[in-house]
Amino acid sequence: MQDTRSLPREIDWAEQWRRLVVERAVAAGGRGDPGYWDRRAPTFARSTHARSDAFLDVIAPYLSAAKTLIDVGAGSGRHAAPLSERLEWVTAVEPSEGMRAQIPHRDNMTIVASTWQDAAVAPADLLICSHVLYGVEDPVPFIAKMEASARERIFIMLRESPMAHLGALVRDRMFGEEPRLPRFSDLFMLLVQMDIAPDVKFTDYSNPQRYADIEEALADCAAMIGDRWDEKQGRPFVEGLLERDGEGLVFQGGFTLTGIAHWQPRSR
């Protein structure tokens, strides 16, 4: 494991992270939309459940039928559901009612309707957190709670490349490019600042988004863009970015580069 004591510390990476989250929130209207994931849940689940992103491959060597796992921000269950088949128990923590409704039932899975910060869950052997931290203004206590809740290994996955989503591209064309979200390289430096030296795996995956029709695509963009959405202005952009795919439509989002950081909790 790398000795992190000699690495430069000129930048406060926790403050850098907070600045990125706040600047992005201000550009987006200054407030989070509590119903955002509820509205996006069906199309999100349809697009992501068939996606191969190598996250499960990184976790696989640490799995066994006697182990337990917490999925922080489980979304539609795209990781929690398949992992439940290889573990004794899975606890899926997910605040969005719409997302929870998409999680397949498993006899060995508990679904906790809560944000991670407010969740009361028993520790587990493994803990995963996939594409969740982007909007967390203060990530240090968020990650510290992960360390307190995992006995053997923690896995965090974040994008390094920009979000390849139809709504994000339409938003940029309508309003200009907005401040970026935190990315994996920010996470890595933040972990180093916290005296955590994680193992790192990079992977990329294709990111198509599939829609039943143009109305569903417009609704997905409206959910992402929020109060600033103007269908008259946005529809031509949406129509120009979609391709016919059988009976439905698809946005070919290209490839997304992601990083996976994983480590043994320091308290163990």
C-alpha angles and dihedrals in degrees: 000000000000120000102236097187094092096050117109117267101186092120123064097222094190090056091044089054093048091050092052092050094046095046091050091048092050091050089050094052103284100270141073119244109231092199096049098101092038090061095042097043101097097049092039091054092047093051099043107039092072094044120113111210106157092240091118090049091058092049095044099086090058097051128103136157091251097055133094130215140196119211108203108208094004094186111186093347097258091146102023094056099053092039091055088066090062102038139062094238140357126200111201113199112197129155098195116090090202092054093046089054089061096054110106116237116257125178090222097048130093117198115208116200099213147092113261091248091058099034119118104205134152117247118268135199094247134026128194132188117183122187094335109112099070095096099034106114096195107035099169098077088038090058092039089058088052090055091049090051101047125074101187117010143002124204124193123181124192136163120258095187123060119279108277098208130135093233093049092053093046090048091053091050092049099044108013127256113317129212110289127254122243111278137200095272089057089051092050093053091045090054090050089051087053088053092251116135105193131191109246133212124180122203138164132210139182114260113202118165116211127206133185091222144339092277092059090049091050091049090051091052091046090052092052097043097041124185092001093062114120111183094197090056096036102044096076090052092049094047091049093053099048128087129200111255112181107296093343142050132256136197110209100219096185121223126326120209112215136178128215119204118192134172146153112266110259093229091061 
